[in-house]
Amino acid sequence: MELDAVDLRILHELQRDAGLSNVALAQRVHLSPSPCLARVKALHARGVIRQYVALLDAKRLGLDLNVFISVSLKHQTRAALEAFEAQVCAREEVMECYLMSGDEDYLLRVALPDIPALERFILEQLSPMAEVSKIRSSFALKQVRYKTALPLGKG
């Protein structure tokens, strides 16, 4: 997909602050408001911009535990993968889920308030899943870097 320098500047600014008004965005990327809005709409239409969200502070909301959970399945059939993915995606505490290469089949990142909540999640949600054979958890001791902005290069 071809993006020119102006598109990249627009995307850069929106990743920094998606709440910018069109006028403010146009000023930052050195366009007049009408062409700027047309470009943003085109980026939406092409699927480059999926959605706008508010980033919340997990700790201020009582979600002090950031846990990475590796899951191995009993069988790697399409049906087993789809069933596991559907069940995991239905859980609000699952922030990310990746199908992995290597020893484990999936890597989950879950946000939870405390250890008892983690225990409940594992015992009541993951363990009962028929597809699951092994679960391993690792706690994040410190978040060194967290970002949502994708690397766009020079724009």
C-alpha positions in Angstrom: 0.0 0.0 0.0 1.5 3.3 -1.1 1.4 6.1 1.5 3.0 9.4 0.7 4.8 11.7 3.2 1.6 13.6 4.0 -0.3 10.4 4.8 2.6 9.3 7.1 2.6 12.7 8.9 -1.2 12.4 9.4 -0.8 8.9 10.8 2.0 9.9 13.0 0.0 12.8 14.5 -3.1 10.7 15.0 -1.1 8.0 16.8 0.2 10.6 19.1 -3.2 12.2 19.7 -6.3 10.7 18.1 -8.4 13.4 19.7 -7.1 16.2 17.6 -9.7 18.2 15.7 -9.4 18.2 12.0 -8.3 21.8 12.1 -5.5 21.1 14.6 -4.4 18.0 12.6 -4.4 20.0 9.3 -2.2 22.7 11.0 0.3 20.0 12.3 0.7 18.4 8.8 0.6 21.7 6.9 -2.6 21.1 4.9 -5.8 23.1 4.8 -8.7 21.4 6.7 -10.7 20.1 3.7 -7.9 18.1 2.0 -6.7 16.9 5.4 -10.2 15.5 6.2 -10.4 13.9 2.8 -7.1 12.1 3.4 -8.2 10.9 6.8 -11.4 9.6 5.4 -9.4 7.8 2.6 -7.1 6.2 5.2 -10.2 5.0 7.0 -11.7 3.6 3.8 -8.5 1.8 2.9 -8.4 0.2 6.4 -5.2 1.9 7.4 -7.0 3.5 10.3 -9.1 0.9 12.0 -10.6 2.8 15.0 -9.9 5.4 17.6 -9.6 4.4 21.3 -8.9 6.0 24.6 -5.8 4.5 26.4 -6.6 3.9 30.0 -4.2 3.6 33.0 -4.5 0.0 34.2 -3.0 0.6 37.6 -5.4 3.5 38.3 -8.2 1.2 37.5 -7.0 -1.5 39.9 -5.5 -3.8 37.3 -2.1 -4.1 39.0 -1.2 -7.6 37.6 0.1 -8.0 34.0 0.6 -11.7 33.3 1.8 -13.5 30.3 0.4 -17.0 30.0 1.7 -19.7 27.6 -0.8 -22.3 26.6 -0.3 -25.6 24.9 -3.2 -27.5 23.3 -3.8 -31.2 23.3 -4.2 -31.2 19.5 -3.4 -28.5 16.9 -6.4 -29.2 14.6 -8.3 -26.3 13.0 -11.3 -27.1 15.2 -9.3 -27.1 18.4 -7.5 -23.8 17.5 -10.8 -22.1 16.6 -12.6 -23.3 19.7 -9.7 -22.1 22.0 -9.5 -18.8 20.2 -13.3 -18.2 20.5 -13.3 -18.9 24.2 -10.2 -16.8 24.9 -11.5 -13.8 22.9 -14.7 -13.9 24.9 -12.7 -13.1 28.1 -12.5 -9.4 28.9 -9.3 -9.7 30.9 -7.4 -11.2 27.9 -5.7 -8.1 26.4 -3.7 -9.9 23.7 -3.6 -13.4 22.3 -1.1 -14.7 19.8 -0.8 -18.1 18.0 2.9 -18.9 18.4 5.6 -21.0 16.8 7.8 -23.0 19.1 6.9 -25.1 22.2 3.7 -23.4 23.2 0.7 -22.8 21.0 -0.5 -19.5 22.4 0.7 -16.6 24.3 -1.8 -14.5 26.2 -1.4 -11.2 28.1 -4.0 -10.7 30.8 -4.7 -7.7 33.0 -6.0 -8.6 36.4 -6.4 -6.9 39.8 -4.5 -9.5 41.9 -3.3 -13.1 42.4 -6.7 -14.5 43.5 -8.1 -13.1 40.2 -5.4 -14.8 38.3 -6.0 -18.1 40.2 -9.7 -17.8 39.3 -9.0 -17.1 35.7 -6.7 -20.1 35.4 -8.8 -22.5 37.4 -12.3 -21.4 36.2 -11.6 -20.3 32.6 -8.4 -21.8 31.1 -8.1 -25.2 32.8 -11.7 -26.4 32.0 -11.2 -25.8 28.3 -11.1 -29.2 26.7 -8.4 -28.2 24.2 -5.8 -27.1 26.9 -3.0 -29.4 27.9 -0.5 -27.1 29.6 -0.6 -23.6 31.1 2.5 -21.6 32.3 2.3 -18.1 33.7 5.0 -15.4 34.0 4.4 -12.1 35.9 5.6 -8.8 34.6 7.6 -7.3 37.4 8.0 -3.9 35.7 6.8 -2.4 32.4 9.8 -1.0 30.8 8.1 0.1 27.6 4.6 0.1 26.4 3.4 1.8 23.2 0.6 1.6 20.8 2.1 3.7 17.9 3.5 1.7 15.0 6.8 2.6 13.5 6.1 4.6 10.4 9.6 5.7 9.5 10.1 9.2 8.3 6.9 11.0 7.3 
